Amino acid sequence: MRVNKEDGCCRECGGELLIVDADDCSMQVICLDCGADFRVEPDAFADGAMHYFVGFHVKRWRQQDAP
């Protein structure tokens, strides 16, 4: 899941982030520009953890239930 650049960017280069994994307390992101790989808290993008954190889990859940 891509992170809107207005919501957050790479702490190394300011590039675009891609959420690649999440557990119950963090999200793993990768910078699409420099390749930096790091974990962030669920509300790292100031959305109350509702758009990106919950959205990533819902997307994963739907993919697992797909035939």
N, C-alpha and C positions, 0 to 999 in steps of 0.2 A: 504494500500500500504506500503510495507516494504521499509525502508531506508537502502541503502547500507552502511555498517559500515565504509567504507572509506570516505563517504560523511558526515556522522554525527552519533553521538551516544548520549546516555542518559547523561545529565549533572550531574545526581546523582551517577550513578554507571558505566557508560561507556558501558552499554548494548545496544542491538539492539532496534531500534525504529520502531513503526508502526503508520502510519498516519491514523487516524480514522475519521477525519472530517476536513472541511475547509470552510471558508467563503471568502468574498472578500478581507480580509486583514490579515488573519492568518490561521495557520493549527494547529489542535489538535493532539498531538502525545502521545503515551503510550509506556513505556519501557516494552519490553517483558521479561526482566529479573527481575527487581525490582518493576514494576507496577507504577512507577512515571508517572504522567499525567500532561502535561503542553502544553501551546500554544507557537508556534514559528512563526517568520515572514516568508513570502513567499519565500524569498531567504536565509533561514537559512542554507541550504545545499550547498551554493555557486554554484548554477546551473543557476543563472539568473532567477529563479522562473519558468523555462521552463520544467524541467523534473518532479519534484515532485508536485509543486503547480498546474500547468496546467494539468499535467497527472492525478492527483487525480480528478480534476473537469471533465475532459473528460471521465474518467472511470465512474464517478457517472452519468453523462449525458447519456452515452450509456446504463447503467443499467436501467435508467428511461424510455428510449425509447424501451427497449427490450419487445417483446410480452409476 
